[in-house]
Amino acid sequence: MTSPFDLDPAVLVLEDGTRYPGDAYGARGTTLGEVVFATGMTGYQETITDPSYAGQIVVQTAPHIGNTGMNDEDPESRRIWVSGYVVRDPSRVVSNWRADESLPDALARDGVVGISNIDTRAVPRRIRSEGSMRGGVFSGDAARLDAQEQLRLVREAPDMRGRNLSAEVSVSEVEVTPAVGERIGNLAVLDLGVKTATINNLAARGFEVHVFPQSATIEQIRAIEPVAAFYSNGPGDPAASDQHVELLRAVLDDGLPFFGICFGNQLLGRALGFGTYKLPFGHRGINQPVLDKATGRVEITSQNHGFAVDAPTDGIVESPNGYGRVEVSHIGLNDDVVEGLRALDIPAFSVQYHPEAAAGPHDSNYLFDRFRDMVLAAHSKDDN
């Protein structure tokens, strides 16, 4: 049996023709996708099992990866979702008592082609200067393909713009997680790539969490008599998710309190009537500073997104789609990107980052409490 650390050849090829030779890591073969970089120094297991990374080749900027192995308690979903994985110095020894297997074994098991022993600071510098690019990892026999053939395959790969990946990552039928403690009611969660930590945080606030497939209809959601609705994170271009926008408008028209994160923030923006656009190279990591405009507090947040909402960041504006007043509630301090929306005349808000932040930081976990309080207030008002 071939060891995952056998030094088979591998190469990372970017669509501009840049090549980074290294060694095979994980499964052998060919993988294609958008090349992105993640700056977190911890939490690689949560990163690679985040469905938002579907369709992407993830470069870890932290140099030493794999020393804590993989365990059965911390995955954020049912499998590894990254299309490819790029690391500099893979650990050859697993040094954690909770580990159930090594990282390269897990990558090989899920068929994830990776590459090691390349400069994982040089690749992000290239992406930061030139913008997001498609790429491919070719390992084993595929590494020996002609360089022009490898580049042709990369350039023929689909661009992330216009891609709808929700069906690839969503559950196929409704899954229910019981409420913890005092029960508030049923919560309809649209699974666009939801993470386990998100479900657990919502259940811990008293919601019986009903996770719906991304193909759910408003009639199916109404059937559970929900007290609120939630849109999860997920991969793909929000401009390619018209059906989810129309569903959300029906949710808002029903007066259901709504909370969205990441992809859900972008879809709330579209439902309210704003546009979205692709960022030059996205925000991915667990050290992204965000300003809460209402409090002046700066939160260090976990993020993973390549698209953003196009909305005015100053003052209050009217929703182009007739949902009343809206304000941008949070702003990214690195580049002034919209990081949150708040509707002032309907019970709806969203953030672009991850308040569940498995592996941390936990600065934004209070947003789940804010959602619970909004739901309770809305239903108290209805009762009166």
C-alpha angles and dihedrals in degrees: 000000000000114000115234086232096055105125099241112164121263137171135197112215123193122204091248088064097257112146130201114189119204143130131300116262125185117345121011123233137057130319130176132195148112110309112229134164131227119204101197116124092201137032101052091152091057090046098054093043092051107109089214088078094063110130093021136107105218122213114200109214092195103091102219115058133169104031094124094046122208127300137192095239105059108048114122094213144000097288147359108286106184112112091217138357130220123192136164108212112015115200112246091199129055108222108181129094092219095058118117097179142354123272095243090050090053092048091050092047092055093041095247112159113215143171132215139188097046129120102270092186093056093055095055090046088056092049093046092053099039102029132239115334139186115245145172137218114214117188138169111001091354089062088066094059116117110277093236091051091052091050091049091054091050094050092049092053115108118268118237090237109096095011120135108198099163095105091055095058105029127099116258096223138019116286121195128207114190121237119258116227121342108015118232098180144268118328120201110217118188106213108222090151103320121188125228092236090058093053091048092050092050093047090049088059092059101267122135095223117220108189109204128199113254088251093064119135128220089249091058091049093047089051092072091051093232124204090209145350133235133194117206135213119272147153131274141046115315089212087067095056103080093143091057091049092052090048090051092050088054089050091051091045088055089057094241115157109249137202125179133181131199105327086019090058091054092048092049087052090053092045090053089051105262127125132237133220140189118260119228093248107344134232117280125159144063099265105067114136116222129182119222100213094201096057103021088233120143115220125197103222145189113238140178115170140120098188132058142193117262103219135131110272096203126071132340122308136186117255107251088219096055103260095127128242121000133183135188101245101185134032130195109240096209096061109356093252118163106263101172145014131206126191112212100196100041129041100259137116139154143184131211095221136063116268090179088060098175105206087024169226099179101191092115102043089105088076090079088057089049090053092049091049091049091052093048091048092049093051093043087056091050091051090054 
